[in-house]
Amino acid sequence: MKKYKRTKVSMALSLIVAMLVTLADPLQVKAQETATVKGTVQAGTTSELLLLSTDEGKMEIKLDSGTDTSACKVLLPGKKISVTVVHGSDEYLHAVKVFGDAQTSSLTIDTSSQATVTGTIGSKTTGDVLYVKTSQGEMQIKLDTTTNMSGCSILVVDRSYNITCARGSDAYMHAISISDSGAGPVGAVDTSITPAPASVVTASTMSVSGTVSDKTEEDLLYLSTKDGEMQIVIDNNTDSRNGMVLTSGQKLTVSVYNGSDAYLHAASITATKESMGSSQIDNSTTATVTGTVRGKSTENILVLKTPQGDMELKLDTVRSVVGCKVFVSGKKLSVTCARGSDAYMHALDISGM
């Protein structure tokens, strides 16, 4: 990944960059002297790096946990935005706040007939038209200024979302609301299982990605990112249904916000599940096993250390989890399971001990 360079940049941009102050901690970027740049989002933008085409040239701007995206969560190719930036000690520009251009529309939407789809935003997406890859095929869904995105941390290509939509007077389907689905590009993850969060987080959030450190505890996630190690609190409001296994080395995307205790808190935790096919479960004969979580457990397969030896349990049919939010190495669990047609035992109900 190339760092932002000031080559071929006009004198005006050079003056802007000269205003920016070097900060000591790239994970805690704070605006002391800032500048605002305008441009168009380019293909290749991710939840961590914004590629912006401006009149002065192409800029690479980092998106941090502290970046305020409340005024614009849409970072899709072709989107015109303004960004308040500051210079970090890592020689990158860092986004302090992202703004979207105001738009107006006179079309009407039939909200009496709505549908919800889960899919991945495709690379053909430009401007205000989403190309959404679903299990039924590709859909074109329009974004509006009225689209409710309170459940979405940031909207980028190659991420999966739940989209509630309805038909507009222009014959397009329009997005009524968009939320993070907690699924990777391989498909949707079931969000019907418990434990549901105690309440919905309404604070401004930002997505960070990294791998779980072996220091992680049930109530404190140590996440190793390319910018350093982050400590993120897991509390009753954390939605961990799509990322319950927090063993060392697991790759996660975490939606975080600033808590009143000066810690970052997790609004949601997402781990990509692999597609492992379907299996018929024999629910007529179940068994309950007790053991401790082994470090080689993944979001797909829970490995329990039992008196009889290690036991592998698939996590694709979990109905409920009580007594804990996440599974860390050494956590003692009681698991009700049943055999599947694939010869694996499948976890049905899990209790923390």
SULJORA-V496039 format. One record per backbone hydrogen bond with DSSP energy under -1.0 kcal/mol. CO is the residue of the C=O (numbers start at 1). NH is the residue of the N-H. If there is no record, write none. Layout:
# SULJORA-V496039
CO|NH / CO|NH
This chain:
# SULJORA-V496039
6|9 / 10|14 / 11|15 / 12|16 / 13|17 / 14|18 / 16|19 / 17|20 / 25|28 / 35|85 / 37|83 / 39|81 / 40|53 / 41|78 / 42|45 / 48|63 / 49|46 / 50|61 / 51|42 / 52|59 / 53|40 / 57|54 / 59|52 / 61|50 / 62|95 / 64|67 / 68|98 / 69|72 / 73|155 / 76|79 / 77|127 / 79|41 / 80|101 / 81|39 / 82|99 / 83|37 / 84|96 / 84|97 / 85|35 / 86|94 / 88|91 / 92|88 / 93|62 / 94|86 / 96|68 / 97|84 / 99|82 / 108|169 / 109|111 / 110|113 / 115|165 / 117|163 / 119|161 / 120|133 / 121|158 / 122|125 / 126|129 / 128|143 / 129|126 / 130|141 / 131|122 / 132|139 / 133|120 / 134|137 / 137|134 / 139|132 / 141|130 / 142|175 / 144|147 / 148|178 / 149|152 / 151|180 / 155|75 / 159|121 / 160|181 / 161|119 / 162|179 / 163|117 / 164|176 / 164|177 / 165|115 / 166|174 / 167|110 / 168|171 / 172|168 / 173|142 / 174|166 / 176|148 / 177|164 / 179|162 / 184|187 / 206|256 / 208|254 / 210|252 / 211|224 / 212|249 / 213|216 / 219|234 / 220|217 / 221|232 / 222|213 / 223|230 / 224|211 / 225|228 / 228|225 / 230|223 / 232|221 / 233|266 / 235|238 / 236|198 / 239|269 / 240|243 / 242|271 / 244|327 / 247|250 / 250|212 / 252|210 / 253|270 / 254|208 / 255|267 / 255|268 / 256|206 / 257|265 / 259|262 / 263|259 / 264|233 / 265|257 / 267|239 / 268|255 / 270|253 / 280|341 / 281|283 / 287|337 / 289|335 / 291|333 / 292|305 / 293|330 / 294|297 / 300|315 / 301|298 / 302|313 / 303|294 / 304|311 / 305|292 / 306|309 / 309|306 / 311|304 / 313|302 / 314|347 / 319|194 / 320|350 / 322|352 / 327|246 / 328|331 / 331|293 / 332|353 / 333|291 / 334|351 / 335|289 / 336|348 / 336|349 / 337|287 / 338|346 / 339|282 / 340|343 / 344|340 / 345|314 / 346|338 / 348|319 / 348|320 / 349|336 / 350|322 / 351|334
